[in-house]
Amino acid sequence: MDVPLWLALIAVGTLGYKLIRPPLWLVAVLLIGGYLLASSALAPLIDPLTK
């Protein structure tokens, strides 16, 4: 069975949010910060660390 990555991320994110209950501002900061970091000049330096 092939599951699209976006569907798996939504499922894991929803379960994680329901189980851990972080504040919404923290979720927003992490999402916006990750988006900005991925498009920055530091992205090539971080990429090998995440693999």
MOPAC internal coordinates of N, CA, C and O (Angstrom, degrees):
PM7 1SCF
backbone

  N    0.0000 0     0.00 0     0.00 0    0    0    0
  C    1.4349 1     0.00 0     0.00 0    1    0    0
  C    1.5309 1   108.15 1     0.00 0    2    1    0
  O    1.2310 1   120.62 1   -51.95 1    3    2    1
  N    1.3162 1   116.43 1   128.05 1    3    2    1
  C    1.4591 1   121.77 1   178.15 1    5    3    2
  C    1.5267 1   109.60 1   -99.71 1    6    5    3
  O    1.2310 1   121.59 1   -54.75 1    7    6    5
  N    1.3232 1   114.57 1   125.25 1    7    6    5
  C    1.4594 1   120.71 1   179.09 1    9    7    6
  C    1.5265 1   107.37 1  -112.51 1   10    9    7
  O    1.2310 1   119.97 1   -51.21 1   11   10    9
  N    1.3337 1   117.66 1   128.79 1   11   10    9
  C    1.4607 1   119.22 1   177.82 1   13   11   10
  C    1.5344 1   111.01 1   -63.17 1   14   13   11
  O    1.2310 1   120.99 1   -32.85 1   15   14   13
  N    1.3247 1   115.72 1   147.15 1   15   14   13
  C    1.4612 1   120.43 1  -178.29 1   17   15   14
  C    1.5191 1   111.62 1   -60.35 1   18   17   15
  O    1.2310 1   119.93 1   139.74 1   19   18   17
  N    1.3204 1   117.73 1   -40.26 1   19   18   17
  C    1.4648 1   119.89 1  -177.98 1   21   19   18
  C    1.5234 1   111.12 1   -63.89 1   22   21   19
  O    1.2310 1   120.28 1   144.86 1   23   22   21
  N    1.3353 1   117.07 1   -35.14 1   23   22   21
  C    1.4622 1   120.13 1   178.65 1   25   23   22
  C    1.5272 1   111.31 1   -70.25 1   26   25   23
  O    1.2310 1   120.47 1   139.82 1   27   26   25
  N    1.3159 1   116.71 1   -40.18 1   27   26   25
  C    1.4618 1   120.47 1   177.64 1   29   27   26
  C    1.5257 1   111.01 1   -64.79 1   30   29   27
  O    1.2310 1   120.23 1   139.26 1   31   30   29
  N    1.3370 1   117.16 1   -40.74 1   31   30   29
  C    1.4614 1   120.09 1   178.69 1   33   31   30
  C    1.5206 1   112.29 1   -65.78 1   34   33   31
  O    1.2310 1   120.45 1   140.81 1   35   34   33
  N    1.3121 1   116.74 1   -39.19 1   35   34   33
  C    1.4675 1   119.86 1   177.34 1   37   35   34
  C    1.5260 1   110.57 1   -64.66 1   38   37   35
  O    1.2310 1   120.23 1   137.71 1   39   38   37
  N    1.3209 1   117.17 1   -42.29 1   39   38   37
  C    1.4675 1   120.70 1  -179.70 1   41   39   38
  C    1.5261 1   111.24 1   -64.75 1   42   41   39
  O    1.2310 1   120.13 1   134.00 1   43   42   41
  N    1.3170 1   117.36 1   -46.00 1   43   42   41
  C    1.4663 1   120.76 1   179.82 1   45   43   42
  C    1.5239 1   110.78 1   -66.90 1   46   45   43
  O    1.2310 1   120.37 1   140.04 1   47   46   45
  N    1.3251 1   116.90 1   -39.96 1   47   46   45
  C    1.4613 1   120.49 1   178.60 1   49   47   46
  C    1.5149 1   112.39 1   -64.42 1   50   49   47
  O    1.2310 1   120.59 1   138.47 1   51   50   49
  N    1.3220 1   116.47 1   -41.53 1   51   50   49
  C    1.4614 1   120.41 1   179.80 1   53   51   50
  C    1.5244 1   111.07 1   -65.94 1   54   53   51
  O    1.2310 1   120.52 1   134.91 1   55   54   53
  N    1.3295 1   116.61 1   -45.09 1   55   54   53
  C    1.4658 1   119.70 1   178.33 1   57   55   54
  C    1.5231 1   111.21 1   -64.17 1   58   57   55
  O    1.2310 1   120.37 1   137.47 1   59   58   57
  N    1.3141 1   116.89 1   -42.53 1   59   58   57
  C    1.4639 1   120.17 1   179.10 1   61   59   58
  C    1.5071 1   112.05 1   -62.75 1   62   61   59
  O    1.2310 1   120.40 1   139.54 1   63   62   61
  N    1.3148 1   116.85 1   -40.46 1   63   62   61
  C    1.4656 1   120.13 1  -179.95 1   65   63   62
  C    1.5274 1   110.94 1   -67.77 1   66   65   63
  O    1.2310 1   120.46 1   139.77 1   67   66   65
  N    1.3271 1   116.72 1   -40.23 1   67   66   65
  C    1.4692 1   119.35 1  -179.11 1   69   67   66
  C    1.5241 1   111.57 1   -70.13 1   70   69   67
  O    1.2310 1   119.92 1   145.99 1   71   70   69
  N    1.3274 1   117.77 1   -34.01 1   71   70   69
  C    1.4614 1   120.08 1  -177.47 1   73   71   70
  C    1.5212 1   112.88 1   -82.52 1   74   73   71
  O    1.2310 1   119.83 1   141.11 1   75   74   73
  N    1.3286 1   117.93 1   -38.89 1   75   74   73
  C    1.4654 1   120.97 1  -173.84 1   77   75   74
  C    1.5234 1   111.95 1   -93.88 1   78   77   75
  O    1.2310 1   119.74 1   147.48 1   79   78   77
  N    1.3249 1   118.10 1   -32.52 1   79   78   77
  C    1.4652 1   125.07 1   179.41 1   81   79   78
  C    1.5296 1   113.63 1    57.96 1   82   81   79
  O    1.2310 1   119.83 1  -124.16 1   83   82   81
  N    1.3555 1   117.93 1    55.84 1   83   82   81
  C    1.4624 1   118.36 1   175.11 1   85   83   82
  C    1.5248 1   109.77 1   -73.12 1   86   85   83
  O    1.2310 1   120.01 1   -21.99 1   87   86   85
  N    1.3319 1   117.59 1   158.01 1   87   86   85
  C    1.4724 1   119.09 1   177.09 1   89   87   86
  C    1.5324 1   110.61 1   -65.41 1   90   89   87
  O    1.2310 1   120.58 1   -31.24 1   91   90   89
  N    1.3214 1   116.50 1   148.76 1   91   90   89
  C    1.4667 1   120.44 1  -177.68 1   93   91   90
  C    1.5203 1   112.39 1   -63.17 1   94   93   91
  O    1.2310 1   119.70 1   147.72 1   95   94   93
  N    1.3284 1   118.18 1   -32.28 1   95   94   93
  C    1.4582 1   119.66 1   179.48 1   97   95   94
  C    1.5264 1   110.31 1   -65.40 1   98   97   95
  O    1.2310 1   119.73 1   145.36 1   99   98   97
  N    1.3351 1   118.12 1   -34.64 1   99   98   97
  C    1.4593 1   121.45 1   178.76 1  101   99   98
  C    1.5298 1   110.86 1   -68.71 1  102  101   99
  O    1.2310 1   120.50 1   139.53 1  103  102  101
  N    1.3180 1   116.66 1   -40.47 1  103  102  101
  C    1.4581 1   121.07 1   176.34 1  105  103  102
  C    1.5237 1   110.12 1   -61.24 1  106  105  103
  O    1.2310 1   120.35 1   135.33 1  107  106  105
  N    1.3259 1   116.95 1   -44.67 1  107  106  105
  C    1.4670 1   121.03 1  -179.78 1  109  107  106
  C    1.5236 1   110.97 1   -64.74 1  110  109  107
  O    1.2310 1   119.87 1   137.22 1  111  110  109
  N    1.3201 1   117.86 1   -42.78 1  111  110  109
  C    1.4687 1   121.07 1   179.65 1  113  111  110
  C    1.5283 1   110.58 1   -62.99 1  114  113  111
  O    1.2310 1   119.94 1   136.88 1  115  114  113
  N    1.3128 1   117.72 1   -43.12 1  115  114  113
  C    1.4649 1   120.73 1   179.86 1  117  115  114
  C    1.5244 1   111.91 1   -65.93 1  118  117  115
  O    1.2310 1   120.14 1   138.71 1  119  118  117
  N    1.3315 1   117.34 1   -41.29 1  119  118  117
  C    1.4604 1   120.03 1   179.26 1  121  119  118
  C    1.5273 1   111.52 1   -67.26 1  122  121  119
  O    1.2310 1   120.12 1   133.37 1  123  122  121
  N    1.3218 1   117.38 1   -46.63 1  123  122  121
  C    1.4609 1   120.71 1  -179.56 1  125  123  122
  C    1.5367 1   110.14 1   -67.72 1  126  125  123
  O    1.2310 1   120.32 1   137.97 1  127  126  125
  N    1.3172 1   117.00 1   -42.03 1  127  126  125
  C    1.4666 1   120.12 1   178.26 1  129  127  126
  C    1.5182 1   112.63 1   -62.99 1  130  129  127
  O    1.2310 1   120.08 1   138.84 1  131  130  129
  N    1.3166 1   117.45 1   -41.16 1  131  130  129
  C    1.4638 1   120.40 1   177.40 1  133  131  130
  C    1.5115 1   112.21 1   -65.47 1  134  133  131
  O    1.2310 1   120.77 1   140.67 1  135  134  133
  N    1.3259 1   116.13 1   -39.33 1  135  134  133
  C    1.4688 1   120.30 1   177.95 1  137  135  134
  C    1.5289 1   110.73 1   -64.24 1  138  137  135
  O    1.2310 1   120.47 1   134.50 1  139  138  137
  N    1.3245 1   116.70 1   -45.50 1  139  138  137
  C    1.4617 1   120.20 1   179.71 1  141  139  138
  C    1.5228 1   112.02 1   -67.56 1  142  141  139
  O    1.2310 1   120.20 1   142.58 1  143  142  141
  N    1.3173 1   117.22 1   -37.42 1  143  142  141
  C    1.4619 1   120.82 1   179.46 1  145  143  142
  C    1.5279 1   111.40 1   -68.46 1  146  145  143
  O    1.2310 1   120.28 1   144.39 1  147  146  145
  N    1.3118 1   117.07 1   -35.61 1  147  146  145
  C    1.4639 1   120.78 1  -179.67 1  149  147  146
  C    1.5200 1   111.98 1   -67.67 1  150  149  147
  O    1.2310 1   120.05 1   154.01 1  151  150  149
  N    1.3234 1   117.50 1   -25.99 1  151  150  149
  C    1.4600 1   120.02 1  -179.72 1  153  151  150
  C    1.5250 1   111.93 1  -101.79 1  154  153  151
  O    1.2310 1   119.88 1  -167.71 1  155  154  153
  N    1.3252 1   117.84 1    12.29 1  155  154  153
  C    1.4517 1   120.70 1  -178.47 1  157  155  154
  C    1.5285 1   110.50 1   -95.84 1  158  157  155
  O    1.2310 1   121.18 1    -0.58 1  159  158  157
  N    1.3110 1   115.34 1   179.42 1  159  158  157
  C    1.4698 1   121.08 1   178.68 1  161  159  158
  C    1.5296 1   111.33 1   -73.33 1  162  161  159
  O    1.2310 1   119.99 1   165.25 1  163  162  161
  N    1.3163 1   117.62 1   -14.75 1  163  162  161
  C    1.4707 1   120.76 1   179.66 1  165  163  162
  C    1.5241 1   113.26 1   -82.88 1  166  165  163
  O    1.2310 1   119.96 1   171.08 1  167  166  165
  N    1.3123 1   117.69 1    -8.92 1  167  166  165
  C    1.4635 1   121.06 1  -176.45 1  169  167  166
  C    1.5350 1   112.88 1   -57.67 1  170  169  167
  O    1.2310 1   118.64 1   135.53 1  171  170  169
  N    1.3441 1   120.20 1   -44.47 1  171  170  169
  C    1.4697 1   118.36 1   178.01 1  173  171  170
  C    1.5174 1   114.08 1   -63.27 1  174  173  171
  O    1.2310 1   120.13 1   153.97 1  175  174  173
  N    1.3247 1   117.36 1   -26.03 1  175  174  173
  C    1.4660 1   120.17 1   178.24 1  177  175  174
  C    1.5226 1   111.97 1   -77.93 1  178  177  175
  O    1.2310 1   120.47 1   148.18 1  179  178  177
  N    1.3081 1   116.71 1   -31.82 1  179  178  177
  C    1.4581 1   121.76 1  -177.65 1  181  179  178
  C    1.5257 1   112.31 1   -83.07 1  182  181  179
  O    1.2310 1   120.68 1   151.31 1  183  182  181
  N    1.3245 1   116.31 1   -28.69 1  183  182  181
  C    1.4632 1   121.35 1  -175.33 1  185  183  182
  C    1.5227 1   113.59 1   -55.00 1  186  185  183
  O    1.2310 1   118.37 1   133.21 1  187  186  185
  N    1.3315 1   120.72 1   -46.79 1  187  186  185
  C    1.4752 1   118.84 1   178.73 1  189  187  186
  C    1.5277 1   113.70 1   -64.61 1  190  189  187
  O    1.2310 1   120.19 1   153.69 1  191  190  189
  N    1.3206 1   117.24 1   -26.31 1  191  190  189
  C    1.4696 1   120.00 1   179.78 1  193  191  190
  C    1.5146 1   112.72 1   -72.37 1  194  193  191
  O    1.2310 1   120.54 1   154.68 1  195  194  193
  N    1.3275 1   116.57 1   -25.32 1  195  194  193
  C    1.4583 1   120.18 1  -177.39 1  197  195  194
  C    1.5268 1   112.54 1   -90.12 1  198  197  195
  O    1.2310 1   120.25 1   174.37 1  199  198  197
  N    1.2956 1   117.13 1    -5.63 1  199  198  197
  C    1.4767 1   119.67 1  -179.02 1  201  199  198
  C    1.4908 1   111.94 1   -99.12 1  202  201  199
  O    1.2310 1   120.10 1   180.00 1  203  202  201

